Amino acid sequence: MNSSSKSRLIDRLDALYEYDREAVDEGKLYGWRTFIAMFSSEHIAGTEFVLGTLLVMHGVTAFDVFVGLAVGNTLAVLSWAFMCAPIAVRERLTIYWQIRKIAGPYLTIIYSGMFALILCLLAGSMVNVSTTAVTLPVNILSPNYAAGQTAPSVPWILTAIGVGAVIAVLAVLGFERLAHFAKVVAPWMPFIFVAGAIVSLRSLGVTGTGNFWQIVNEKIWTGIPRPGQIHYGFWHCVGLAWLCNIAQHMGMGDVTIFRYARKWQMGFCSAFGMFIGHYIAWICSGILCAAFVHSQLAAGVSDPNPTPGNIAMFGAGYAGIVCVLLAGWTTANPTLYRAGLAFQVATPNWRRWAVTLAAGAIMIVTACIPAILHYLDRIVAYYGLFFMPLGAFIFIDFWLFPRLGLARYYAEQKGLLMSWPAAAGWFGSFGICFLLSAKDQYQSMGWINNILPAFLANYKSDLFLQVLPAWLIAVTLYLVCSLIQQKMSPISQEQTK
């Protein structure tokens, strides 16, 4: 490629402007179909094969799954519709620039850099999922982390690089291309999940509605965790469904997406992703997992490896393989797009497309770490709890501060490099909730119970059950500290101009 061709390519990439630092233009807004397609494709994803499988492995009951997931997903939809989307369509700014106005540039850089890294990790898990599908037909074995295989083979890594490269290119092309890709692949993926689950139910002995409930309780969601797994119950299902994307709704991450929406009511489009993806698809993948494991044990395989590719191939054949591949892509694409925008906040002199390609390289590296899929539920929990507080600050800064007579965007108006109330609320909230969970989850942290008051020492809560406490603690700390800060140093008339 000569220098003039390279120059033309760079000019075309630079023209892919995504309103990184200003409000979206009114002429660039999208309607209902776009957001229905985006949520359907992003949340009917490769990770549904993972999370539905993990619920089976953690020993939930059928009641926990059917009712708990319904409650948790309803809470998630309401969070998107009433908390995230209204602010997005009024401000039309990315979350990173809203945080900058509230918390100052230093905390924004910390948030953006760390958020970008975790998004690369999550996108990497999608690449991992898609790679398990691509490698299966060509007899390249996926690593079984539970059996001690902590690294994939060289052919598997090369395949992951190819899959990840396609995702990176799509993310570079921007929001419009992501939306178009979503519209193409979203409509048919749910049918693959459902068809595979129906076939698998028959292999487990379900002959109709008469014995359905008995079989699913005896052979799928048995209430007994697999060896080495923590037991999950009803509230774990509620918490996982709600917390799974809390950084995007209550944590306001999806204001970056909904800033393109014409109306705030389009936040209800999230229901298509939650109830088709995080409800029906999780249930279907749980059925597929149980059927695959049951068939492998019956065939004399002592240590089945229920990867997304394996269970999809078992339930739906090559159509399942294609579904897993595209489902991984449709989730990784917008995830990497968000990561590119986040990295650009921390590296403002870099072009967006170049930053996104760099994020793609990190994504591919994380895709080759099998432990990420094995502990994906834990990773999702920590991701939500850590990044949610700053989104909570955006929410109360927008709705509550004017009603309390407090100045909005205080850090921006004062020219602060860092807001100490935001730092106290962010790290204080996560630290408190982490310690309250870790004291009973990790043996090395058991000493915490010895120094806590009795009522806190007796408080038992897993990460998934910390959603509401974490939000309330973050809001309380930020509000109290902001009252002190603004009373000690109020905004002057000159600063409001």
N, C-alpha and C positions, 0 to 999 in steps of 0.2 A: 504494500500500500504506500503510494507516494505521499509527500507532505501536503499537497493540496487536497487529496482525498481525506487524509486524517483531519485536516482543518475543517472540511465540510461536515464530516461526521461529528466532530466536537461541537460545531455550531448548531447542528440539528439537536444534539443532546441538550445543549444549553437552552434551547428554545422550549424544552419540556418544563415550563414553569408551573409550580405547584403552590403558589401563594404562601411561600414558606414563612414570610415575616409580615404579612399584611392580611387584611380581611379579604375573603373570596369575593370576586366580582359577581354582581347579580346575574349577569349573563351566563355564568358558569354553573348554575344550580341544576340539580337533578330531581326527578320525581319518584313516585312510589315504586315503580318497577325496578329502578336501579337499586334501591336499598333492600327491597325484598330479595332480589337476586344476590346482592352482596352478602347479606346475612345468611341466606340459604346456603350459598356455596362455601362461605368461610366457616360456618359452624356445622355443616354436614361434611365433616372433614376426616382426614386420616387419623387424627387423634381420637375420634369417636371409637375407632376400633381398639384403641389403647385404654381409654377411660372406662368404657363399658366392660372390658375384660378385667380391669383392676377391681371393679366392684364385685365381680364374681370371685376373684382371688381373695378379696378381703372379707368374704363371708356375709354379705348382706342377705336379708330375706326378700322374698318377692314383694311383700307389703312395703318394705323400706324402699325398694326400687320404684314401684308404680306410684306410690303416694308421695314419698319423700322427694323424688325428682320433680314431680308435678308442682309441689309447693316451692321448691328452690328455684325452678325455672320461671314460675310466675313472679317471684320476687325480683329475679333478674330483669324480666321484661319491664316491670314497673319502674325499676331503677333506671333503665335506659330511657323510658318514655317520659318520666316526670323529673328526673334529675339531670341527665346528660343532654338530651336533645334540645330542650328549651334554651339552655345556655349557649349551646353550639350555634343555633340559628340567630341568636341575638348578637353574639360577639363575632362569629365567623373567623375565629383565629385558631391556630393549632394549640394544643394543650401546652406546648413548650413556651409559647409567647404569652399565654395567660399566666402561667406560673412565674414567668419573669417579672410581670407586672406586680405580682403579689409577694413573691419570695426573694426577688433580686437575682442578679446574674449568677452569683456563685452557687446558690442552691439549684438554680436552673441547670447549670452545667453538670453538677453532680447527678441530679435527677435524670437529665437527658442521656448522659453517658452510660449510667447504670441501666436505665430503661432500655436503651438501644442494645446493650449487651444481653439482657434477659430476653428481649424480643428476638435477637439472633439465635439464642439458645432454643427458644420455642419454635422458631422457623426451622432450626436444625432438626428438631424432633419430627417435624412434618416431612423433611427430606428423608429422614431415617425411615419413616412409615412408607413413603413412596418407594424407597429403594428396596424394602422387603418384598414389594410387589414385583418390581422389575427383575430382581435377581432370582425369584422362584422358578419361572419357566426355563431359565438357563442353568438351573442346578447349582447356583452359588448360594451356599448356606448362610443365613443370617445368624449373627452371634446370639447365644442363649445366656444372658447375663446371670439368670438364676442358677444356671448350671456351672458358673465360674468362668464363662468365656467373656473376658473383659475387653477384647479388641477384635474388630472385624478383619477379614482377609483382605489382601491387596485387590483382588477383583471386585470385592464388595465396595471398597473405598473408591475405586475408579468409577464404578457405577454411580455412587453417591455424588461424585464430582459432576458427572454429566447431568443428573437430575437437578442438582442445585444450580447449575449454570443456567438452565432454562428458567428457573424461578427468578434468579437474579435479573435476567434480561427483562422479564415481564414487569418486575417491580420498578426497574429503571424507567419504563415507558409511562408510568404515572397512573393517576386515578382513573382516567377515562379508559385506558386499556384494561385495567383491572376489572372495571365494571362490565366491559364488553365480554371479557373471558368468563366472568361469573354468570352472565345471562346465558351463555352457550352451554355451560356444563352443569348448572345447578338443577334444571328440571328433572333429570333422569336419575341422579344419584340415589335419592331416597328409595326408589323402586328396587335398586340392587340390594340395599340393606334389608328391606322387607322380604324380598323374594328369597334371599339367602337364609333369613331367619325362619321362614315358613318351612323350607326344605329341611333345615336342621332340626326343627321341632319334631318332624316325623321320624328322624333318625334317633331321637331320644325317646320315642314311644308315644308321643301325643297323637291321638286319633281324632280329637275334636274338642269342643268346649267342655265336654263332660269330665275329661281327665286332665285338662290343661293345667289348672291350678295345682293339682296334686303333683304332676310331673315337674313343673318349674320349681316347686318348693323342695322336691326330693333330689333333683339332678342339676339345677342351675343355680338358683339363689337359695342355698341350703341353710344359711345362717352359721356355717362353719368355715372359718378362714383356712386357706392353704398354709402349710407349714412355713413359718418365718414371716407371715403377714399379720398386721394389726387387724383386730376385729372392728368392722364398721357397722353402724346401726342406722336408724331412721334419720337422726339429726346429722350424721355424717353425709347422707345422701342430700339432705336439704342444703347443708353447708357447701358441699362440693359443687352442686348445681348453681348456687348463688355466688360462691366465691370464685368459681372457675374463671369468670371474666370480670371480677369486681374492679380491677384496675381500669377496665374499659368503660364501665357504667358509673358506679359510685366514685371511682377514681378518675372519671372524666377523660380517660384516654381516647374515647371515641368522639369527643368534640372535634378531633382532627378529621374524622370521616363525616360526621353530621354537619360540619360547617358548609358542606355542599348541598344540604337538604333544603327544599323550598319551605317546608313547614316542620314545626317541632313534633307534630303528631306522627311523623315518619319514624319516630323512636319506637313505635309499636311494631315496625317491621322486624324488630329483633325477635318477635314471637316465632317467626318462620325459622330462624336459626335455632332458637331454644327448644321448641317443641318438635320440630322435625329432626334436628340434629342432636341436641343434648337430652332429648327424651326418647323419641322413637329409635334413633340410631344407637344410643347407649344401650337400650333394652335389646335391640337386635344384635348388637355386637356381643353382648353378654350371652345371648343364646348361641351365637356362632362359636364363641370361646368354649362354652360348656360342651357343646356337641363335638367340637374338634378334640378336646382333651379326653372326652369319653371314648371316642373312636380310637384314639392313639393308645389309651390304656388297654382297651379291648384287643388291640393288635399286638400287645406285648411291649410297647414303648414305655419305659419306666419314667422318663423325664420329658414329657411333651413340651414343645416350644410354641405357644400360641401367639406368634407374631401376626401383625395385621395381614400380611401376605398369605400366611398359612391358613388363617381362619376364613379369609375371603375366598381363597381358592377352594377350600373344603365346601363352603356353603353355596357359592355362586359361580365357580369355575373361572374361566378367563374373563368373563364380565366383571366378576369380583376383583380380579387383578387390575383391570382398567379403572374400576371405581376407586380402589385404594390409591393408585397412582395419581389420578386427577384430584381426589379428595385431599391428598397431601399438598398438591400444588395450590388448590384454591384457598387453603388456609395460610400456607407459607407466603403466597404473593402479597396480600395486604399486610401481613405481619412484618415482612421485610421492608415494605413500603414505609410503614410507621418507623421502623428502625432507622431507615435512611434519613427521614425527617428529624428524628431524635439526634442522630450523630451530627447532623448539620448544625444544630444549635450549639453543640460542643466544639464544632470545627467550622466556624462561620465563613472562613475564607475558601473552603472547599466547594466545588460544584456538587449539586445534589446527586447527579447521576454517578459521579466518582465515589461519593460517600456511600451510596447504595451498593455499588459494586464491592467496596471494601467490606460492607456489612455482609454481603453475600459470601465473601471468602470466610468470614468468621462463622457464618451459618453452616457452611460445608464442613468445617472442622468439627463443630459441635455435633453434626449429624453422625459422625464416626465414633461417638462415645456411647456405647450401649446402655450405660447406667442411667442416662437421661430418660429413656423410655421407661425403664424399670421403676424409677422414682418420680414419674411425671406428676402424679397426684400431689406429692409433697412439694415439688417445684412450683406447681400452680398455686398452692396454698401460700408459700412464702412470697411468691411474686405478687399476689393480691394484697397481702397484708403490708408489704413493704412500700408499694407504690400508691396504694389507695389514699393515704392521708392528705397528700398535696391536692388531690382532686376534691377531697372534702373541704379544703380551704377555699377552692374556687367556688364551690356551691354556697358556702355561708358568706363569702365575700360578696357574691352576687345578690343573694336574697336577704341575708340577715343584717349585714353591716349598715345599709342605708336605713333600715328600720330602727337600729340602735343608735343612730347618729354617728356612726363610725365612717371614716373615709375609706372608699374603695381604692384599690391599687396603691396602698400606702407606700410600699417600697419604691414604686416607680415615681410617685409624686415627691418623695423625700430624696430620691437619688441614692437609695441605699444599695450597697453591694450585696448585702445579705439581711434577710428579715429574721431576727432572733425568735419571734413568736412562731414563725413557720418551722424553724429548725427544732424548737422545743416540742411543737406538736407532732412533727414528723417522726423524729427519732425517739421521742418519749412514748408515743403510741405504739410503735413497733416494738420497742424494747420491753415495755410492760407486758404486752400480749405474748411476745416470744417467751419471756421468762415464765409466765404463768402456764404456758403450754409445756415448755422444755423441762420444768421441774419434775414432771411425771412421765415424760416421754424418753428422757435420756438419763441414764444412771449417773453420769458424771455431773449432772446438774441437780441431783437430789438434795444437796446441801442447802439449796434455797429454801426448802420447807422448814429448815431449822431456825431460820431467822425471820420468817414471815409470821404475822398474826395468825391465830388459829383458823379464822374464817377463810383466809386466803390460802393457807396450807391445805385446807380441806377442799378447796375449789379444784375440780378436775375438769379440764377442758382441752380438747384436741384443737389443732390449728383450724380445722374447718368450722369450729364452733365459735371462733373469735371474730367473725365478721362484724356483727353489730357492736360488741364492746370496743373493738379497735376504732371504728368510725366515731363512736361517742367520745372515747378518750381523746382522739385527735382533735375533734371539734372543740371539746371543752378546754383543752390546753391552749389551743390557738386563740380561742375567743378570750379567755382570761388574760393571756399574755398580750393580746392586741389591745384590750381595754387599758391595761397598765401602760403599754407603749404609747398609745395615742393620747392618754391623759397627761403623761409626762412630756410629750413632745407633739402637740397638735399640729395639724396642717395649717399653714398661714395662707392668707389670701393670695400672696404673691406666688406661692407654690401651686395653687389650684388653677392658675392661669395657664 
